[in-house]
Amino acid sequence: QLYDTHYTERFMDQPSENPEGYKKTAVTTYANQYRGLLRIVHGTSDDNVHLQNSIQLINALQDLKKHFELMVYPGERHGISALKGLHNRIESYRFYYNNLLNKPMPEDFLK
């Protein structure tokens, strides 16, 4: 519902005309079903997926006492730039190693 209206309404009509469709496609609707590990990454200048979408998800997850990791990239858009993208990639690897493989990330990944 918080996406760029030009994009969203082309496929889903307006929220007032399709409230059930918007509810069914809202990630917060299913936050209570979330199991396992979650890493949320968001650029603050993303004009495709507005930051408020992540804020609503974070709020729902906190209310449900769900564990998650959040990485915010100030000034980044929907596609994170090369410099910040490298940071995101390293942090993603670290998350996967620590949380999915249950071992530290190899040091050579940091070089």
ABEGO torsion letter per residue (X at the ends): XABBAAAAAAAAEBAAABAAAAAAABAAAAAAABBEBBBBBBBAABAABBAAAAAAAAAAAAAAGBBBBBBBBBGBBABBBAAAAAAAAAAAAAAAAAAAAGBBBBAAAAX
